[in-house]
Amino acid sequence: MAKSTLKYNVFNFFKLPSAWWCGVRLQHIDTTKAVVTVKHRWFNQNPFNSMFWAVQGMAAEYATGIMVIDQIEKSGKKISMLVASNNATFTKKATGRITFTCEDGHLIEDAIAKTVATGEGQIFTMKSVGVNKDGVIVSTFNFDWTIRLRK
């Protein structure tokens, strides 16, 4: 897995530089789960000395989207992807290292199979939960991903 996480962190540097500079790093990825971390520091803080909500959003979205990218790549099909909508809940001040975990990878394979079989776009919702070093939930993000075959 180290080879895969390194590949995606390099991707992050070149394709999502703002996320990389804010400290967003992929720690684990497989077909069902992705783990992304980001550390609160001066560069990504808000005026209240906690992590800016948008930085949490980048890490949360990366935890969901990187699995979509990975499974589309593995499918060998030309499929586009886009976030249609999202929502978030913030329950605690985000300080220290925040770990975002998404365990909804199983939804992607089904959506890819349906879009390939029918030719129609699919929408599925993936959840990414951010916890601090004590295991306390600081934020929860839901992303509605859309995929469709490219023409």
N, C-alpha and C positions, 0 to 999 in steps of 0.2 A: 504493500500500500504506500510506502514512503515515496516510491517512484511516481505514483499517481498524484499524491498530494503535492509533491514538488512541481510536477507538470502544471497543475492547476494554480499553484501560487505564482509561478512564472507567468501564466496566462493573466492572472490578476494584476501583476505588475505592468504588463503591456496593454491590456484591454480595459482594465478598471483601475487606473493609477490613483484616483482619489481614494478608493477603498484600500489600496495597498499602503499609501502614505498614512492613512488613518490607523493602520495596524491590523486590518482584517486578514486573518490567516486560516486556511483550511487545515484541520488537524486529522480528519478521517473522512473517508467516503467509501461507500459500497452501494449496492443496488437498492437498499432500503433506508440507509441512514447517512447523514452527513453532520459533521461537527466542525463549527467555525468559532474561532476565538477573536476577541478584540480587547485591548487593554486601555483602560481610562488613563489618559495623560493630558498634558497641557494642550497639545495639538488638536485633540478632539473633544475638548470639554466645552460646556456651556457656562454662562455666567454664574450658575449655582454650584459650581465645582463637582459636577457629575458629567457623565458622557452625554454628548449631544444626541438627541433622539434620532437624527438622520444617520449618524454613525452606527447606532444600533440597528437601524433599518437596513443599512448596507450589509452588515454582517448577517442579519436574519434572512434577507433576500438571497444572499450568496449561498447560505446553507440549503435553501430550497432549489434555487436555479442551477447550481452546479450539478445536482443530480439529474435535472432535466437535460442539461447539455450532455452529460455523460451518457445517458440512455439514448438520446437522439443519435449521438455519435456511434454508439454500439449497434443501433438499428440499421445503419447504412442507408437510411432514407433521407431525402431532402425535406426537412421539416423545420418550419419557423416557429419561434416561441416568443411570447410577450406576456408581461404582467397586465392583466385587464383591470384589476383593482386590488387594493389591500386595506387592511385595518390593523390597528395596534392597540394594546392595552399596556399601560405602564403602572407597575405596582410597587416599585421600590427604587430608590436612587441608585443609579448604575455607577459604581466605582470599582476600582480594581480590575481584574480580568473577568470578562463576561464571556460565557460559553453558550453559543446558540446551537441547539440540536433540532434537527428535523428528522422524523422517522416515518415520513409519508412516501418514501420512494416507490412503494408498491402501487401507488396510484398512477405513476408515470407509464409503466409498461402497458397497463390496460388502456390508457388514453392513446398511446402510440398505436397499439393494435387496432383500436376503433377508428382512428383517423386514417390509417392505411387501408383498412377494409372498406370504409364507407366513402372516403374522400372528403369527408366533412370535418370541420374543426371541432376540437374538443376543449372543454373547460374543466379544470379540476382545482381544488383548493388544498394548499399545503400549509401546515403550521410549523412555525419555528419558535422555540421557547428559549429565552435567555436567562441564565442563572449566574449568580455571583459565586465566589470561591467557597461560600458557606452552603451552597446548594439552594439558596433562596431565589425564587423567580423574580426577576426585575422587569421583564417585558415579554409579551407574547404577540407575535405577528402572524397574520393570515394573509396569504397571497393567492389570488385567483390567476392561475396560469392558463393561457390559451396556446394551443398548438394547432397547426394545420400543415398540410402538404404544400410545398412550394410549387408554383406553376412553372 
